[in-house]
Amino acid sequence: MCAETPDYKDTLNLPKTDFPMRAGLPKREPEWLERWARIGIYDRLRDKAVEAEGTAAARKPFTLHDGPPYANGHLHIGHALNKTIKDMIVRSHQMMGFESRYVPGWDCHGLPIEWKIEEQYRAKGLDKDDVPVVDFRQECRKFAEGWVDIQREEFKRLGITGNWADPYLTMDFHAERVIAEEFMKFLMNGTLYQGSKPVMWSPVEETALAEAEVEYHDKESFTVWVKFKVAEPGDGPLAGAYVVIWTTTPWTMPSNKAVVFGENIAYGLYEVTGTPEESWANVGDKYVLADNLAADVMTRARLDDSMYTRLRDVPVSELEGVKLTHPLAGVEGGNGEWDDLRDFRAADFVTDTEGTGFVHCAPSHGMEEYELYRGLGMLDQVITYNVMDDGSFRADLPFFGGKRILRAKPKKGDWEGDANAAVIAKLAEVGGLLARGKIKHSYPHSWRSKAPVIYRNTPQWFAAIDRTIGDGQDSYGTTIRSRALTSIDELVKFTPQTGRNRLYSMIESRPDWVLSRQRAWGVPLTCFVKKGALPTDPDFLLRDAAVNARIAEAFETEGADAWYKDGAKARFIADAADPEAYEQIFDVLDVWFDSGSTHAFVLRDRADGTEDGIADVYMEGTDQHRGWFHSSLLQACGTIGRAPYRNVVTHGFTLDEKGNKMSKSLGNTIVPEEVIKQYGADILRLWVAQTDYSADQRIGPEILKGVADSYRRLRNTLRFMLGSLGEFSEADRVAPDQMPELERWVLHRLAELDKVVRDGYAAFDFQSVFQSVFTFATVELSAFYFDIRKDALYCDGDTPRRRATLTVLDALFHRLTTWLAPILVFTMEEVWLERFPGGESSVHLVDFPDTPEEWFDAELAAKWAGIRRVRRVVTAALEIQRSEKVIGASLEAAPMVHVEDAAVLAALKSVDFADICITSGLTLTGDPEPQEAFRLPEVEGVGVVFEKADGEKCQRCWKILPDVGHHAHAGVCARCDAALG
């Protein structure tokens, strides 16, 4: 600049804002949390709905029902993902005009808390069984209360909105009352029964487990090939031969009652003709084996194909009517325990894909065997009670009494007890083994203790899911299963749709629901059984409405502890029957029944519940298809006749950056608290929004850095808008029909995005919402519209073009801040308050603004798509000149642009294309492109010939124009001279 030329910097309308580029979220977010609490955001939204009742602005209720986390530890990244998705659903629906309520809740009963209290007792030298049960339960309650308070603050720190002052707890007295009432509905409608069948049992925790409480891990198990000698008929063609079975649970051999074969399997009779030095096979032994598996079995027995021969086919008809001898039959010291002949029959679950083609049956420890013999009416002949609660054999079981299937505590990660080894040793000793080995396979473990589980026959309480319910709620079926399957097909929408198939197949094939647990901390099974009666007797269970009412009333005021107080039985039965004729049940309900009942005491009973007791959305992880989604569906179908939800939304699991499951041992865990300390909760929320949560997601340091970079780019866009809108007023507003085309194109894009945003939020698709808005903000706004209009904003005087730009910026501000508010709850509040700093102002108190239909202009959009394509060729051509140092900025250029298409050329001539390309000049022509013209292969018919701009550089706007220096103000162009006045 010449020395005599004035400095025009202060005459420019440069952005002015105190909005910092560095967010400082970890420090500032707690301030916004305090502010929201002070002005009562959640309650004010509820008041807003009340005020609108009965008017045209009345808000339709929308309720996401919270699946309760367990109150026993700090939050992990899965909690953060889960609650953030829920929060985005709740907030977005609120801002789309719904009355969107969210009542957070906690699951408070159950084994993990009970264990913690037992640990505390053991540390003090106390025995749980020596402590009054009510005192023990009170300790559990206090423990849960403490963790509820801790987790509540951790959830709030994530920016989760909801009724935190009044959450629901499954241990609240009213909740315990309703859970008991829901159970008693099963009692009264005939679906409750006591049965003795194999259930998944945790010897470590000494209780039955539901499928949802089990996870599968690899486990190394002993395998044995065991010989059962053919005993009857003694003169039959198979007399003296052995039927060989294979099992991965040798500990079940003392409970064997039968062997089964497959009707469609080809069997053969094989004879041993030679043996190596080490083998349990003997020359002359004859084995019946499935032909497809015989070679493998012989190899396991260390026999090569020269050491045995196949004698003949064994047709299935020859197997029918055969009886077998247990390998321990007649053994000295066996006390006749295994002397009875073993049943031998066909079963449809036998295959010849592994093993021997025969399956040993211990119906007390296997569901398929149990179902087979139940169907035959032979359970009383085959059920055993050899395994105790702690997984040890009964003390008087010959050879094995007191041996444990699992250790009480693992040794170097190994839970294996001494039972398997003892059984294998005894079978080897009596000549009952053909081979043994080990196998690594997927095996059920308790997700709490991480210990393996077993199938064990115990008396338990069940809900029959195929028993007809006579409650008059038959719209969707007459059984729990039929109602559940119909609900899935007709009443529930699944996101993603794969969740439907997963839940349907589980319900379709599941057995009866095991309701009982042998623990102390929970809601008891509030029922009485008649002494001396059998479970099949009509009067076995006391069914009396007055008794049920007394129980419910007591639980409402005293909680479930009332069940355990002295005199409870007489108090509740009263004059309904002779209390001494009945036994009180002290098992507690499966905690999944607790959480499955929440629809009743939250959705139905609370003032902020729903009118029909049905939630709009249940949203949890994919494991809840066998957990909360599943138990809620079964429970509600048993009591209200249908699913308690209209939508089921599912998210996947969170993995590290390499796709590995997170674990402390690997050191790859990401703790929400640490992410918040480093980046702030909004970065964690943005990570959630950027992921496809329907699949497994990855998170780690590098991924979070990328998220933070996206955040910075978005923040820069917002900062530009704030800086430009500082002095905007209603007097500046310009009607759309008075705007330049570029501004009307932006309005059109807003109209398009409005639909994308609303549809995306309605479909719970936050990834598409954020990606669409982010791309628009950073590419179409920052890199295109803002880049073009900076010149008008900074350098124009009070021109219609500048006012139109400000009007569009205002429209952008209101839409970007509200559209993104459900995701970036803290940042959008900061942006909003920077512009509207009133005492109780908040972006979270407003709705998405309505977008006028007239903003949508498909014809204009098509025109500008063509303009932008040509612009890409121009900017690419100028970038080459810049990289080669021919020019320093695009304003130094005045290119010649050759456009073949006449319609496109006319469109370009109808706008100030030089402004659009940010050049000082530009010539448009339909002449053919010269050879030296720059082209882009993907944009046909356009060529650009670079030319430098003629004239002098305006010292105010930096455009190079011929008229610079010919106006009243020194060194400026005509436009700037007019702006200077």
Salt bridges, closest charged atoms under 4 A:
GLU29 OE1 - ARG157 NH1 2.82
ASP66 OD2 - LYS83 NZ 3.28
ASP66 OD1 - LYS86 NZ 2.46
ASP87 OD2 - ARG91 NE 2.70
ASP87 OD2 - ARG685 NH2 2.71
GLU99 OE2 - ARG46 NE 2.81
GLU99 OE2 - ARG101 NH1 3.77
GLU114 OE2 - LYS128 NZ 2.70
GLU114 OE2 - ARG519 NE 3.32
GLU118 OE1 - ARG122 NH1 3.56
GLU118 OE2 - LYS128 NZ 3.50
GLU118 OE2 - ARG519 NH2 2.68
ASP149 OD1 - ARG152 NH2 2.74
GLU153 OE2 - LYS156 NZ 3.44
GLU154 OE2 - HIS74 ND1 2.64
ASP166 OD2 - ARG606 NH2 3.24
GLU176 OE2 - HIS109 NE2 2.81
GLU176 OE2 - ARG141 NH2 3.25
GLU181 OE2 - ARG177 NE 3.03
GLU182 OE2 - LYS185 NZ 2.77
GLU182 OE2 - ARG604 NH1 3.75
GLU213 OE2 - ARG448 NH1 2.72
GLU213 OE1 - ARG517 NH2 2.98
GLU215 OE2 - HIS217 NE2 2.85
GLU215 OE2 - LYS450 NZ 2.80
GLU220 OE1 - LYS438 NZ 3.80
GLU278 OE1 - ARG302 NH1 2.94
ASP285 OD2 - LYS227 NZ 3.95
ASP291 OD2 - ARG310 NH2 2.94
ASP296 OD1 - ARG300 NE 3.51
ASP313 OD1 - ARG310 NH2 2.47
GLU318 OE2 - ARG312 NH2 2.66
GLU337 OE2 - ARG394 NH2 2.48
ASP343 OD1 - LYS323 NZ 3.29
ASP343 OD2 - ARG345 NE 2.54
GLU371 OE1 - ARG374 NH2 2.59
ASP389 OD1 - ARG456 NH2 2.90
ASP390 OD2 - ARG404 NH1 3.32
ASP396 OD1 - ARG394 NH1 2.72
GLU429 OE2 - LYS426 NZ 3.07
ASP466 OD2 - ARG481 NH2 2.68
ASP471 OD1 - ARG483 NH2 2.67
ASP474 OD1 - ARG483 NH2 3.46
ASP489 OD1 - ARG500 NH2 2.57
ASP539 OD2 - LYS530 NZ 3.01
GLU556 OE1 - HIS174 ND1 2.86
GLU556 OE1 - ARG177 NH1 3.45
GLU558 OE1 - LYS565 NZ 3.04
GLU558 OE2 - ARG571 NH2 2.55
ASP561 OD1 - ARG137 NE 2.58
ASP590 OD1 - ARG517 NH2 3.44
ASP594 OD2 - HIS109 ND1 2.57
ASP605 OD2 - HIS174 NE2 2.78
ASP605 OD1 - ARG604 NE 2.59
ASP608 OD1 - ARG606 NE 2.80
ASP612 OD2 - ARG646 NH2 2.36
ASP616 OD1 - ARG646 NH1 3.68
GLU620 OE2 - LYS86 NZ 2.65
GLU673 OE2 - LYS677 NZ 3.72
GLU674 OE2 - LYS677 NZ 3.99
GLU702 OE2 - LYS705 NZ 3.31
ASP709 OD1 - ARG712 NH2 3.94
GLU730 OE2 - ARG733 NH2 2.79
GLU741 OE2 - LYS863 NZ 2.75
GLU743 OE2 - ARG789 NE 2.76
GLU752 OE2 - HIS748 NE2 3.17
GLU752 OE1 - ARG749 NH1 2.65
ASP754 OD2 - ARG758 NE 2.97
ASP759 OD2 - LYS755 NZ 2.75
GLU780 OE1 - ARG749 NE 2.70
GLU780 OE1 - ARG868 NH1 3.62
ASP791 OD2 - LYS959 NZ 3.81
ASP791 OD1 - ARG975 NH2 2.86
ASP796 OD1 - ARG801 NH2 2.91
ASP796 OD1 - ARG975 NH1 2.63
ASP798 OD1 - ARG803 NH1 2.89
ASP810 OD2 - ARG733 NH2 2.93
ASP810 OD1 - HIS814 NE2 3.46
ASP810 OD1 - ARG835 NH2 2.66
GLU829 OE2 - ARG35 NH1 3.30
GLU830 OE2 - ARG28 NH1 2.68
GLU830 OE2 - ARG715 NH2 2.88
GLU840 OE1 - ARG44 NH1 3.21
ASP847 OD1 - LYS48 NZ 3.68
ASP847 OD2 - ARG59 NH1 2.96
GLU879 OE1 - ARG882 NE 3.16
ASP915 OD2 - ARG801 NH1 2.52
ASP915 OD1 - LYS959 NZ 2.90
GLU929 OE1 - ARG935 NE 2.52
GLU938 OE2 - ARG872 NH2 2.90
ASP963 OD2 - HIS967 NE2 2.60
ASP977 OD1 - HIS969 ND1 2.76
